[in-house]
Amino acid sequence: RYLCGRLALDEAGAHPLLGALPAVVHVRADAAHAHPWLRTHLDAAVCESRSGRPGGEAIVARLVEVQFVQAIRAHLAELPAEARGW
């Protein structure tokens, strides 16, 4: 199975870090042991999106933001040491 997401920003060039990111960040599911947050956050987002409870959309939006930061962390951890940093 594949899960894809897209995070859109109002002002993509507003922060220099955004320009340094790759077009695609791939977090492998078979590396879930190295990324224990992955399953937990995905399950929480699915649960909230299906619940229909008030505020669910806001919670899912925040979870997506956290997942984005975690995915970037995972991406950086997999880079060779010479490719990290500014």
All heavy atoms as an XYZ file, in Angstrom:
650
protein
N       0.832     -1.178      0.000
C       0.000      0.000      0.000
C       0.874      1.238      0.000
O       1.972      1.240      0.529
C      -0.905      0.009      1.236
C      -1.932     -1.098      1.201
C      -2.955     -0.902      2.253
N      -2.436     -1.377      3.540
C      -3.114     -1.338      4.654
N      -4.314     -0.828      4.674
N      -2.610     -1.791      5.764
N       0.326      2.286     -0.560
C       1.016      3.565     -0.619
C       0.146      4.620      0.036
O      -1.073      4.607     -0.101
C       1.280      3.987     -2.066
C       2.261      3.102     -2.766
C       1.845      1.983     -3.468
C       3.617      3.385     -2.712
C       2.751      1.159     -4.105
C       4.534      2.569     -3.354
C       4.088      1.464     -4.045
O       4.998      0.657     -4.679
N       0.786      5.521      0.708
C       0.106      6.687      1.245
C       0.886      7.899      0.780
O       2.095      7.981      0.991
C       0.071      6.648      2.782
C      -0.503      7.896      3.439
C      -1.994      8.006      3.136
C      -0.262      7.866      4.922
N       0.209      8.777      0.111
C       0.851      9.990     -0.385
C       0.159     11.185      0.217
O      -1.032     11.145      0.509
C       0.760     10.070     -1.902
S       1.602      8.719     -2.726
N       0.909     12.233      0.380
C       0.327     13.459      0.902
C       0.993     14.650      0.258
O       2.075     14.552     -0.305
N       0.314     15.747      0.353
C       0.846     16.984     -0.196
C       0.523     18.080      0.794
O      -0.610     18.214      1.242
C       0.184     17.283     -1.533
C       0.659     18.569     -2.168
C       0.005     18.737     -3.544
N       0.451     19.936     -4.174
C      -0.180     21.103     -4.095
N      -1.300     21.195     -3.406
N       0.299     22.156     -4.709
N       1.524     18.840      1.124
C       1.340     19.966      2.023
C       1.563     21.234      1.206
O       2.648     21.438      0.660
C       2.333     19.888      3.187
C       2.251     20.992      4.223
C       0.913     20.932      4.945
C       3.385     20.853      5.224
N       0.543     22.033      1.073
C       0.647     23.275      0.290
C       0.832     24.442      1.243
O       0.196     24.512      2.292
C      -0.613     23.465     -0.540
N       1.707     25.351      0.852
C       1.978     26.531      1.654
C       1.574     27.773      0.871
O       1.727     27.824     -0.352
C       3.463     26.592      2.006
C       3.994     25.358      2.726
C       5.507     25.395      2.807
C       3.400     25.260      4.122
N       1.075     28.760      1.565
C       0.639     29.992      0.904
C       1.793     30.709      0.220
O       1.660     31.203     -0.886
C      -0.028     30.937      1.909
C      -1.354     30.390      2.397
O      -1.963     29.575      1.678
O      -1.778     30.768      3.495
N       2.935     30.767      0.882
C       4.086     31.480      0.349
C       5.286     30.540      0.344
O       6.086     30.531      1.274
C       4.380     32.717      1.181
C       3.239     33.722      1.184
C       3.545     34.930      2.033
O       4.703     35.377      2.035
O       2.615     35.419      2.688
N       5.408     29.755     -0.697
C       6.444     28.722     -0.765
C       7.852     29.279     -0.625
O       8.723     28.629     -0.084
C       6.325     27.940     -2.065
N       8.115     30.476     -1.107
C       9.459     31.030     -1.033
C       9.706     31.854      0.216
O      10.741     32.505      0.338
N       8.772     31.833      1.151
C       8.861     32.700      2.320
C       9.953     32.268      3.302
O      10.417     33.066      4.083
C       7.519     32.763      3.035
N      10.351     31.034      3.276
C      11.366     30.557      4.210
C      12.466     29.849      3.429
O      12.182     28.995      2.595
C      10.744     29.600      5.228
C      11.629     29.349      6.396
N      12.731     28.550      6.332
C      11.586     29.823      7.657
C      13.333     28.522      7.512
N      12.651     29.290      8.325
N      13.725     30.192      3.696
C      14.826     29.593      2.922
C      14.903     28.073      3.041
O      15.344     27.412      2.119
C      16.084     30.262      3.476
C      15.676     30.932      4.738
C      14.195     31.146      4.685
N      14.450     27.523      4.146
C      14.484     26.069      4.323
C      13.621     25.371      3.280
O      13.985     24.323      2.765
C      14.015     25.686      5.731
C      13.897     24.195      6.008
C      15.260     23.521      5.896
C      13.302     23.953      7.383
N      12.487     25.963      2.944
C      11.578     25.331      1.987
C      12.224     25.154      0.620
O      12.000     24.160     -0.055
C      10.287     26.141      1.875
C       9.469     26.244      3.152
C       8.258     27.134      2.933
C       9.056     24.876      3.654
N      13.045     26.108      0.222
C      13.743     25.999     -1.053
C      14.811     24.927     -1.061
O      15.211     24.441     -2.120
N      15.282     24.529      0.119
C      16.328     23.515      0.227
C      15.773     22.094      0.267
O      16.534     21.131      0.176
C      17.167     23.770      1.480
N      14.467     21.964      0.378
C      13.860     20.634      0.484
C      13.759     19.968     -0.882
O      13.563     20.634     -1.896
C      12.463     20.733      1.100
C      12.392     21.218      2.532
C      10.936     21.347      2.957
C      13.145     20.285      3.467
N      13.841     18.639     -0.902
C      13.636     17.931     -2.169
C      12.162     17.998     -2.567
O      11.294     18.265     -1.736
C      14.052     16.494     -1.832
C      13.850     16.376     -0.359
C      14.127     17.735      0.207
N      11.890     17.753     -3.827
C      10.507     17.777     -4.318
C       9.670     16.672     -3.682
O       8.473     16.838     -3.463
C      10.493     17.642     -5.834
N      10.306     15.546     -3.363
C       9.613     14.397     -2.779
C      10.441     13.872     -1.610
O      11.659     13.722     -1.731
C       9.425     13.270     -3.826
C       8.839     12.023     -3.187
C       8.567     13.742     -4.980
N       9.767     13.592     -0.501
C      10.406     12.936      0.639
C       9.707     11.598      0.804
O       8.486     11.547      0.963
C      10.280     13.773      1.927
C      10.810     12.999      3.121
C      11.011     15.092      1.770
N      10.461     10.525      0.754
C       9.911      9.176      0.836
C      10.318      8.561      2.165
O      11.506      8.380      2.424
C      10.446      8.335     -0.327
C       9.971      6.927     -0.320
N      10.699      5.908     -0.874
C       8.854      6.353      0.169
C      10.055      4.774     -0.723
N       8.933      5.023     -0.095
N       9.339      8.265      3.006
C       9.590      7.575      4.273
C       9.084      6.157      4.084
O       7.893      5.927      3.918
C       8.862      8.259      5.450
C       9.128      7.504      6.736
C       9.295      9.713      5.576
N       9.997      5.227      4.101
C       9.639      3.836      3.827
C       8.898      3.216      5.011
O       9.309      3.368      6.151
C      10.893      3.025      3.525
C      11.605      3.470      2.257
C      12.845      2.639      2.001
N      12.543      1.219      1.961
C      12.183      0.551      0.851
N      12.111      1.181     -0.297
N      11.919     -0.726      0.905
N       7.815      2.520      4.713
C       7.039      1.863      5.759
C       7.843      0.767      6.444
O       7.671      0.520      7.625
C       5.751      1.284      5.171
N       8.749      0.121      5.699
C       9.534     -0.946      6.321
C      10.589     -0.382      7.274
O      11.260     -1.125      7.965
C      10.164     -1.866      5.280
C      11.102     -1.154      4.314
O      11.315      0.067      4.453
O      11.609     -1.826      3.410
N      10.699      0.943      7.320
C      11.594      1.584      8.285
C      10.796      2.091      9.484
O      11.274      2.905     10.256
C      12.348      2.723      7.627
N       9.562      1.587      9.655
C       8.699      2.056     10.740
C       9.324      1.837     12.111
O       9.070      2.600     13.036
C       7.333      1.375     10.665
N      10.151      0.800     12.249
C      10.819      0.592     13.533
C      11.729      1.770     13.879
O      11.915      2.101     15.040
C      11.623     -0.710     13.515
C      12.778     -0.687     12.551
N      12.605     -0.842     11.188
C      14.096     -0.473     12.742
C      13.791     -0.735     10.591
N      14.708     -0.513     11.502
N      12.259      2.415     12.866
C      13.114      3.584     13.079
C      12.282      4.854     13.228
O      12.793      5.865     13.679
C      14.094      3.740     11.919
N      11.020      4.778     12.838
C      10.129      5.935     12.889
C       8.827      5.534     13.593
O       7.782      5.414     12.952
C       9.826      6.450     11.489
C      11.034      6.623     10.631
N      12.059      7.488     10.948
C      11.410      6.017      9.485
C      12.995      7.419     10.019
N      12.631      6.537      9.125
N       8.869      5.326     14.916
C       7.669      4.843     15.622
C       6.491      5.808     15.559
O       5.347      5.406     15.720
C       8.152      4.648     17.059
C       9.383      5.480     17.183
C       9.992      5.521     15.811
N       6.734      7.063     15.262
C       5.670      8.054     15.152
C       4.776      7.792     13.948
O       3.608      8.189     13.926
C       6.267      9.454     15.033
C       7.237      9.558     13.893
C       8.585      9.355     13.948
C       6.946      9.830     12.522
N       9.151      9.494     12.706
C       8.168      9.792     11.808
C       5.788     10.121     11.827
C       8.247     10.019     10.433
C       5.877     10.347     10.458
C       7.094     10.294      9.782
N       5.315      7.125     12.925
C       4.623      7.000     11.652
C       3.249      6.343     11.808
O       2.227      6.925     11.464
C       5.489      6.221     10.662
C       4.950      6.052      9.253
C       4.715      7.398      8.592
C       5.914      5.229      8.414
N       3.209      5.152     12.328
C       1.946      4.423     12.467
C       1.005      5.157     13.417
O      -0.191      5.287     13.146
C       2.213      2.999     12.946
C       0.995      2.186     13.291
C      -0.028      2.006     12.197
N       0.533      1.466     10.981
C      -0.061      1.536      9.786
N      -1.224      2.120      9.657
N       0.496      1.035      8.734
N       1.519      5.672     14.515
C       0.685      6.368     15.500
C       0.008      7.590     14.894
O      -1.199      7.782     15.038
C       1.535      6.792     16.709
O       2.146      5.634     17.277
C       0.709      7.479     17.763
N       0.769      8.410     14.192
C       0.202      9.624     13.602
C      -0.774      9.305     12.480
O      -1.811      9.961     12.358
C       1.310     10.531     13.077
C       2.090     11.192     14.171
N       3.066     12.109     13.919
C       2.042     11.073     15.509
C       3.576     12.524     15.060
N       2.980     11.903     16.035
N      -0.441      8.318     11.670
C      -1.349      7.954     10.578
C      -2.661      7.407     11.122
O      -3.743      7.757     10.636
C      -0.679      6.949      9.645
C       0.500      7.484      8.843
C       1.135      6.361      8.040
C       0.086      8.628      7.944
N      -2.579      6.545     12.129
C      -3.794      5.996     12.740
C      -4.657      7.101     13.348
O      -5.881      7.094     13.207
C      -3.447      4.961     13.806
C      -2.931      3.659     13.230
O      -3.086      3.423     12.017
O      -2.354      2.863     14.002
N      -4.015      8.059     14.012
C      -4.758      9.160     14.625
C      -5.439     10.013     13.555
O      -6.600     10.412     13.721
C      -3.828     10.015     15.481
N      -4.755     10.283     12.467
C      -5.338     11.088     11.394
C      -6.531     10.376     10.760
O      -7.567     11.000     10.488
C      -4.281     11.413     10.339
N      -6.402      9.078     10.530
C      -7.512      8.308      9.954
C      -8.697      8.307     10.909
O      -9.845      8.526     10.502
C      -7.059      6.869      9.614
C      -8.253      5.984      9.297
C      -6.077      6.885      8.458
N      -8.430      8.081     12.178
C      -9.496      8.056     13.186
C     -10.244      9.385     13.229
O     -11.475      9.416     13.220
C      -8.898      7.720     14.548
S     -10.106      7.619     15.870
N      -9.503     10.479     13.252
C     -10.127     11.800     13.285
C     -10.900     12.092     12.010
O     -11.992     12.656     12.063
C      -9.078     12.886     13.509
C      -8.689     13.078     14.936
C      -9.845     13.509     15.847
O     -10.774     14.214     15.400
O      -9.808     13.132     17.016
N     -10.353     11.708     10.865
C     -11.037     12.018      9.607
C     -12.333     11.228      9.460
O     -13.264     11.681      8.803
C     -10.119     11.769      8.414
O      -9.847     10.398      8.263
N     -12.414     10.093     10.097
C     -13.624      9.262     10.019
C     -14.640      9.576     11.110
O     -15.796      9.182     11.006
C     -13.248      7.783     10.116
C     -12.513      7.270      8.909
C     -12.180      5.809      9.069
N     -11.517      5.302      7.876
C     -10.907      4.135      7.811
N     -10.853      3.345      8.870
N     -10.334      3.745      6.693
N     -14.213     10.259     12.157
C     -15.065     10.435     13.330
C     -16.250     11.370     13.099
O     -17.300     11.193     13.702
C     -14.243     10.958     14.511
O     -13.916     12.331     14.336
N     -16.059     12.382     12.255
C     -17.133     13.345     12.043
C     -17.366     14.254     13.237
O     -18.347     14.990     13.275
N     -16.484     14.224     14.214
C     -16.641     15.047     15.411
C     -16.228     16.485     15.132
O     -15.373     16.739     14.280
C     -15.807     14.478     16.559
C     -16.281     13.110     16.976
C     -15.513     12.487     18.093
N     -14.334     13.229     18.522
C     -13.406     12.736     19.302
N     -13.495     11.501     19.731
N     -12.373     13.464     19.663
N     -16.826     17.414     15.867
C     -16.436     18.818     15.703
C     -14.934     18.993     15.969
O     -14.386     18.400     16.901
C     -17.255     19.552     16.770
C     -18.398     18.643     17.079
C     -17.876     17.242     16.868
N     -14.298     19.778     15.123
C     -12.872     20.039     15.287
C     -11.977     18.997     14.649
O     -10.758     19.135     14.666
N     -12.566     17.970     14.076
C     -11.778     16.896     13.477
C     -10.881     17.378     12.348
O      -9.725     16.963     12.248
N     -11.391     18.264     11.508
C     -10.580     18.785     10.405
C      -9.380     19.568     10.921
O      -8.279     19.479     10.365
C     -11.421     19.665      9.485
C     -12.396     18.882      8.642
C     -13.188     19.778      7.696
O     -12.705     20.880      7.362
O     -14.281     19.361      7.290
N      -9.577     20.314     11.988
C      -8.468     21.084     12.565
C      -7.408     20.151     13.146
O      -6.205     20.384     12.997
C      -8.985     22.027     13.650
N      -7.850     19.078     13.771
C      -6.900     18.120     14.340
C      -6.126     17.424     13.230
O      -4.903     17.274     13.310
C      -7.632     17.102     15.248
C      -8.108     17.811     16.507
C      -6.727     15.923     15.589
C      -8.973     16.965     17.410
N      -6.817     17.011     12.182
C      -6.133     16.359     11.058
C      -5.118     17.314     10.437
O      -3.994     16.914     10.112
C      -7.143     15.845     10.007
C      -6.432     15.391      8.738
C      -7.970     14.699     10.587
N      -5.475     18.572     10.286
C      -4.550     19.558      9.710
C      -3.290     19.676     10.564
O      -2.174     19.742     10.038
C      -5.232     20.914      9.579
N      -3.431     19.701     11.873
C      -2.252     19.796     12.757
C      -1.431     18.508     12.699
O      -0.197     18.551     12.705
C      -2.662     20.056     14.205
C      -3.442     21.338     14.464
C      -2.729     22.644     14.170
N      -2.804     23.189     12.850
C      -3.875     23.724     12.236
N      -5.044     23.753     12.816
N      -3.788     24.219     11.024
N      -2.099     17.364     12.638
C      -1.375     16.100     12.541
C      -0.557     16.033     11.252
O       0.564     15.537     11.243
C      -2.340     14.907     12.617
C      -2.915     14.617     13.998
C      -4.046     13.597     13.895
C      -1.832     14.114     14.942
N      -1.114     16.552     10.163
C      -0.388     16.583      8.894
C       0.858     17.446      9.023
O       1.929     17.092      8.523
C      -1.299     17.070      7.745
C      -0.502     17.391      6.499
C      -2.362     16.023      7.441
N       0.736     18.572      9.714
C       1.902     19.431      9.917
C       2.990     18.708     10.720
O       4.174     18.796     10.388
C       1.490     20.722     10.621
C       0.648     21.622      9.743
C       0.078     22.814     10.492
O       0.290     22.929     11.720
O      -0.592     23.641      9.844
N       2.588     17.995     11.753
C       3.549     17.236     12.565
C       4.175     16.127     11.726
O       5.387     15.893     11.779
C       2.871     16.663     13.834
C       3.786     15.700     14.569
C       2.443     17.798     14.754
N       3.370     15.452     10.923
C       3.897     14.396     10.055
C       4.906     14.955      9.067
O       5.909     14.309      8.764
C       2.761     13.689      9.322
C       1.908     12.843     10.233
C       0.656     12.343      9.554
O       0.416     12.581      8.384
N      -0.168     11.634     10.309
N       4.662     16.154      8.571
C       5.599     16.792      7.654
C       6.951     16.997      8.334
O       7.995     16.641      7.785
C       5.026     18.127      7.168
C       6.002     18.945      6.383
C       6.326     18.594      5.084
C       6.612     20.054      6.946
C       7.242     19.351      4.347
C       7.518     20.815      6.225
C       7.834     20.459      4.930
N       6.931     17.562      9.525
C       8.188     17.789     10.250
C       8.887     16.465     10.535
O      10.109     16.334     10.358
C       7.938     18.579     11.554
C       9.204     18.683     12.390
C       7.395     19.963     11.232
N       8.146     15.458     10.941
C       8.734     14.150     11.221
C       9.319     13.526      9.947
O      10.378     12.896      9.988
C       7.696     13.209     11.846
C       7.253     13.616     13.228
C       8.285     13.304     14.297
O       9.491     13.414     14.093
N       7.807     12.926     15.463
N       8.642     13.689      8.824
C       9.158     13.145      7.564
C      10.457     13.834      7.174
O      11.401     13.183      6.699
C       8.117     13.297      6.451
N      10.532     15.139      7.384
C      11.778     15.857      7.099
C      12.883     15.373      8.024
O      14.021     15.151      7.592
C      11.578     17.385      7.223
C      10.572     17.877      6.188
C      12.908     18.123      7.106
C      10.931     17.545      4.753
N      12.574     15.159      9.288
C      13.568     14.606     10.217
C      14.069     13.246      9.738
O      15.264     12.963      9.764
C      12.966     14.444     11.609
C      12.799     15.707     12.375
C      12.138     15.371     13.699
N      12.207     16.481     14.626
C      11.650     16.459     15.827
N      10.983     15.392     16.239
N      11.745     17.497     16.620
N      13.137     12.391      9.316
C      13.521     11.062      8.831
C      14.400     11.187      7.593
O      15.393     10.468      7.453
C      12.266     10.237      8.524
N      14.036     12.090      6.699
C      14.832     12.319      5.488
C      16.246     12.760      5.853
O      17.229     12.236      5.313
C      14.142     13.371      4.616
C      14.969     13.857      3.480
N      15.244     13.074      2.373
C      15.608     15.039      3.281
C      16.017     13.768      1.543
N      16.248     14.960      2.072
N      16.365     13.714      6.750
C      17.680     14.214      7.153
C      18.518     13.128      7.820
O      19.732     13.056      7.619
C      17.526     15.415      8.090
C      16.942     16.671      7.459
C      16.688     17.727      8.524
C      17.846     17.203      6.364
N      17.887     12.273      8.596
C      18.606     11.195      9.286
C      19.198     10.194      8.305
O      20.197      9.544      8.614
C      17.678     10.488     10.268
N      18.592     10.072      7.126
C      19.073      9.112      6.135
C      20.139      9.696      5.206
O      20.767      8.951      4.443
C      17.888      8.580      5.327
C      16.946      7.741      6.170
C      15.706      7.302      5.421
O      15.604      7.580      4.209
O      14.840      6.705      6.058
N      20.346     10.982      5.267
C      21.365     11.609      4.417
C      22.766     11.284      4.945
O      22.957     11.142      6.150
C      21.200     13.124      4.402
C      19.984     13.691      3.691
C      19.931     15.206      3.890
C      20.020     13.349      2.226
N      23.734     11.182      4.058
C      25.112     11.030      4.541
C      25.530     12.273      5.318
O      25.017     13.379      5.074
C      25.938     10.867      3.260
C      25.047     11.236      2.137
C      23.640     11.222      2.619
N      26.448     12.107      6.242
C      26.852     13.208      7.121
C      27.288     14.451      6.347
O      26.980     15.569      6.744
C      27.971     12.742      8.051
N      27.965     14.250      5.212
C      28.456     15.415      4.453
C      27.322     16.176      3.748
O      27.525     17.292      3.289
C      29.516     14.999      3.442
C      29.045     14.046      2.369
C      29.106     12.572      2.758
O      29.441     12.244      3.911
O      28.822     11.744      1.889
N      26.140     15.583      3.660
C      25.019     16.238      2.999
C      24.107     16.955      3.986
O      23.125     17.560      3.594
C      24.214     15.219      2.199
N      24.416     16.871      5.277
C      23.588     17.507      6.293
C      24.105     18.902      6.625
O      25.268     19.202      6.426
C      23.592     16.680      7.578
C      22.988     15.321      7.392
C      22.994     14.557      8.679
N      22.802     13.149      8.382
C      23.079     12.184      9.214
N      23.556     12.449     10.399
N      22.883     10.940      8.863
N      23.223     19.707      7.138
C      23.599     21.039      7.602
C      23.440     22.081      6.514
O      23.049     21.799      5.388
N      23.760     23.298      6.848
C      23.622     24.410      5.931
C      24.878     24.540      5.141
O      25.111     25.277      4.322
C      23.311     25.695      6.696
C      21.987     25.640      7.355
C      21.733     25.326      8.641
C      20.713     25.877      6.748
N      20.398     25.360      8.894
C      19.741     25.694      7.755
C      20.312     26.209      5.478
C      18.392     25.851      7.506
C      18.962     26.367      5.251
C      18.008     26.195      6.246
